[in-house]
Amino acid sequence: MITDCTALILAGGHSRRMGCDKTALQFDGQSLLQRMVDLMQTLFPAVLVSVRQIRADIDVAQVCDEIPDAGPLAGLCAGLARVETPWVFAVAADMPGLLPEVVEQLATCRKINQAVVPVINGFPQPLTAFYATSTLPALKAALARGERSVHASLIGLNVCRVDETSLRRTDAQLTSFNDLDTPEDVAAWRKMRSAGIQELDR
């Protein structure tokens, strides 16, 4: 249990590329969102979900963005302003392959840093990352300037970027960072997961 941190699940997107609310997609009888809630509850003492409007299908604390339709940065700011812990682990709701060991690995990199952000194929993954509450003033200022990118908003802060070579020691295939944005992503994930289960059964 990572006791000095709150899990912040970002579930306020419009899912335009999916064509439906992707957080409600069912896997093994559970929605994507509920799966992530359950996982986060095994790792953190508190879980908070960032939403566009309060949802009745989950039984955890929820927070709405102060600025509607301002993207994940608004959700992150709302969450950071709400929590009582010095750290937040921000994660998108649509990442069913996230391994708890990856979260634990990232947690060890915090030390004197203000944020810990994985980098996969050269691209930062700011929605599978740790943020200190001390980042809130800078992030809110970026939001007020019209910034929408979480990663760009971290410029000037003390950020630990964890490269994929290090992460592969924990997650060889980096499946923790597969997000489901389109129906094709969902089909590919189901196929990959089915193949993995069949391999385990041999």
C-alpha positions in Angstrom: 0.0 0.0 0.0 1.4 3.4 -1.0 0.0 5.3 2.0 1.1 8.9 1.2 -0.8 9.0 -2.1 -4.3 9.1 -3.5 -5.3 7.4 -6.8 -6.9 9.8 -9.2 -8.7 8.0 -12.0 -9.5 10.3 -15.0 -12.8 9.3 -16.4 -14.2 12.6 -17.7 -13.4 12.3 -21.4 -16.0 12.3 -24.2 -14.8 9.0 -25.8 -15.5 10.5 -29.3 -13.2 8.1 -31.1 -14.9 5.1 -29.3 -18.4 6.3 -30.2 -19.7 5.5 -26.7 -18.7 5.9 -23.1 -15.6 3.7 -23.1 -15.3 3.6 -19.3 -18.6 1.6 -19.3 -17.2 -1.1 -21.6 -17.5 -4.5 -20.0 -14.6 -6.9 -19.4 -15.2 -10.1 -17.4 -18.5 -8.6 -16.1 -17.0 -5.3 -15.0 -16.8 -1.9 -16.6 -13.4 -0.5 -17.4 -13.9 2.1 -14.8 -14.8 -0.3 -12.0 -11.8 -2.5 -12.9 -9.5 0.5 -12.4 -11.2 1.4 -9.2 -10.7 -2.1 -7.8 -7.0 -2.1 -8.8 -6.3 1.3 -7.3 -8.0 0.3 -4.1 -5.4 -2.5 -3.7 -2.6 0.0 -4.0 -3.8 3.3 -2.3 -5.7 4.1 0.8 -7.9 6.6 -1.1 -9.4 6.6 -4.6 -10.9 9.7 -6.3 -12.5 9.7 -9.8 -12.5 12.7 -12.0 -15.8 12.9 -13.9 -17.8 15.4 -16.1 -20.8 14.8 -13.8 -21.4 12.7 -10.8 -21.9 9.0 -11.6 -24.1 6.5 -9.8 -22.4 3.4 -11.1 -19.3 3.7 -8.9 -19.2 3.9 -5.1 -16.1 6.0 -4.5 -15.4 9.8 -4.1 -15.8 11.8 -7.3 -14.7 15.3 -8.4 -15.9 17.4 -11.3 -13.7 19.8 -13.3 -13.9 23.5 -12.4 -13.4 24.3 -16.1 -15.7 22.0 -18.3 -14.2 20.4 -21.4 -10.7 21.5 -20.6 -9.2 18.0 -20.9 -7.2 15.9 -18.5 -5.3 18.8 -17.2 -8.5 20.2 -15.7 -9.2 16.8 -14.1 -5.7 16.6 -12.7 -6.0 20.1 -11.2 -9.4 19.3 -9.7 -8.1 16.1 -8.1 -4.9 17.7 -6.7 -7.0 20.4 -5.1 -9.3 17.9 -3.5 -6.9 15.3 -2.0 -5.5 15.3 1.5 -2.3 13.3 0.7 1.0 14.9 -0.6 0.9 12.8 -3.7 -1.5 11.8 -6.4 -1.2 8.9 -8.9 -3.1 10.0 -12.0 -4.3 7.2 -14.3 -6.7 7.1 -17.2 -9.7 4.8 -16.7 -9.1 3.0 -20.1 -5.9 1.1 -19.3 -6.9 -2.5 -18.5 -3.4 -3.9 -18.7 -1.9 -1.7 -16.0 0.2 -3.8 -13.6 0.4 -3.0 -9.9 4.1 -3.7 -10.1 4.6 -0.8 -12.6 2.8 1.6 -10.2 5.0 0.4 -7.4 8.1 0.9 -9.5 7.1 4.4 -10.4 6.4 5.2 -6.8 10.0 4.5 -5.8 11.2 7.2 -8.2 9.5 10.1 -6.4 12.2 11.0 -3.9 12.8 14.8 -4.3 10.9 15.0 -7.6 7.6 16.8 -8.1 6.4 14.3 -10.7 7.3 10.9 -12.1 6.3 10.4 -15.7 6.9 7.2 -17.8 8.3 7.7 -21.3 7.3 5.0 -23.9 8.7 5.1 -27.5 9.9 8.6 -26.8 6.4 9.8 -25.7 5.6 10.9 -22.1 2.7 9.1 -20.5 1.3 11.8 -18.2 -1.9 9.8 -17.4 0.0 7.0 -15.7 2.1 9.2 -13.5 2.7 10.5 -10.0 2.3 14.2 -9.1 3.1 16.0 -5.9 0.4 18.4 -4.7 3.1 21.1 -4.8 2.6 21.0 -8.6 -0.9 22.4 -8.4 -0.1 26.1 -8.6 2.0 25.6 -11.8 -0.7 23.4 -13.3 -3.5 25.7 -12.5 -1.5 28.6 -14.0 -1.0 26.6 -17.2 -4.7 25.8 -17.3 -5.6 29.5 -16.9 -3.3 30.3 -19.9 -5.3 27.9 -22.0 -2.9 25.0 -21.9 -4.4 21.5 -22.3 -1.4 19.3 -22.3 -0.5 17.9 -18.9 3.1 17.1 -19.9 3.7 20.6 -21.4 2.4 22.1 -18.1 5.2 20.4 -16.2 8.0 22.5 -17.8 10.1 24.1 -15.1 9.1 21.6 -12.5 11.4 18.8 -11.1 10.2 15.8 -13.1 11.6 12.3 -13.1 11.1 10.7 -16.5 11.3 6.9 -16.4 12.4 5.3 -19.7 11.0 2.1 -21.2 14.2 0.2 -20.7 13.7 0.5 -17.0 10.0 -0.2 -17.2 10.5 -3.4 -19.3 12.1 -5.0 -16.3 8.7 -4.9 -14.6 6.4 -5.1 -17.7 8.3 -6.8 -20.6 5.6 -6.1 -23.2 4.7 -2.6 -21.7 1.0 -3.7 -21.8 0.5 -1.4 -18.8 0.5 1.6 -21.2 -2.1 0.2 -23.7 -5.1 2.6 -23.7 -8.3 1.9 -25.4 -9.4 4.8 -27.6 -11.2 3.2 -30.5 -13.2 0.0 -31.2 -10.1 -1.4 -33.0 -8.1 -0.9 -29.8 -10.7 -2.8 -27.8 -10.7 -5.7 -30.4 -7.0 -5.9 -30.3 -6.9 -5.9 -26.5 -9.5 -8.7 -26.3 -7.6 -10.7 -28.9 -4.2 -10.2 -27.1 -5.8 -11.1 -23.7 -7.5 -14.2 -25.1 -4.2 -15.4 -26.6 -2.5 -14.8 -23.3 -5.1 -16.8 -21.3 -4.9 -19.7 -23.8 -1.1 -19.7 -23.5 -1.4 -19.9 -19.7 -3.8 -22.9 -20.0 -1.3 -25.0 -22.0 
